Amino acid sequence: MEMQDEPECVNKALNYGARLMGGKAMVRLGGLEKYEEKLLKVESLILAACGTSHYATKYIEILLRKLGCFSYIECKIASEITA
């Protein structure tokens, strides 16, 4: 069943709210423009995920550190986060 859903998932990722910037290695996420001022003030980021998604967020953590996007960034396993 999941394999049959792949074309629709790819279509959603490319067309529903996100756009690949032509000729640039960038993605523009739709709907965030109205929050731009608030988002630019974010200095710390904690990413929470489980399983395979956790490994993906570890990779994002490494990339964002290299880019110097945040003063503090950490990836955690979601079950380790307490309120």
For each residue, the residues with C-beta under 8 A, 3 or more apart:
1: 4 5
2: 5 6
3: 6
4: 1
5: 1 2 8 9
6: 2 3 9 10
7: 10 11
8: 5 11 12
9: 5 6 12 13
10: 6 7 13 14
11: 7 8 14 15 16
12: 8 9 15 16
13: 9 10 16 18
14: 10 11 18 19 20
15: 11 12 18 19
16: 11 12 13
17: 29 30 31
18: 13 14 15 27 28 29 30
19: 14 15 27 28 30
20: 14 26 27 28
21: 24 25 26 27 28
22:
23:
24: 21
25: 21
26: 20 21
27: 18 19 20 21
28: 18 19 20 21
29: 17 18 32
30: 17 18 19
31: 17 34
32: 29 35 36 39
33: 36
34: 31
35: 32 38 39
36: 32 33 39 40
37: 40 41
38: 35 41 42
39: 32 35 36 42
40: 36 37
41: 37 38
42: 38 39 45 70
43: 70 71 72
44: 70 71 72 73
45: 42 64 69 70 72 73 74
46: 73 74 75 76 81
47: 57 60 61 73 74 75 76
48: 57 75 76 77 78 81
49: 53 54 56 57 75 77 78
50: 53 54 77 78 79
51: 54
52: 55 56
53: 49 50 56 57
54: 49 50 51 57 58 75 77 78
55: 52 58 59
56: 49 52 53 59 60
57: 47 48 49 53 54 60 61 75
58: 54 55 61 62 75
59: 55 56 62 63
60: 47 56 57 63 64 75
61: 47 57 58 64 65 73 74 75
62: 58 59 65 66
63: 59 60 66 67
64: 45 60 61 67 69 70 73
65: 61 62 68 73
66: 62 63
67: 63 64
68: 65
69: 45 64 73
70: 42 43 44 45 64 73
71: 43 44
72: 43 44 45
73: 44 45 46 47 61 64 65 69 70
74: 45 46 47 61
75: 46 47 48 49 54 57 58 60 61
76: 46 47 48 80 81
77: 48 49 50 54 80
78: 48 49 50 54 81
79: 50
80: 76 77
81: 46 48 76 78
82:
83:
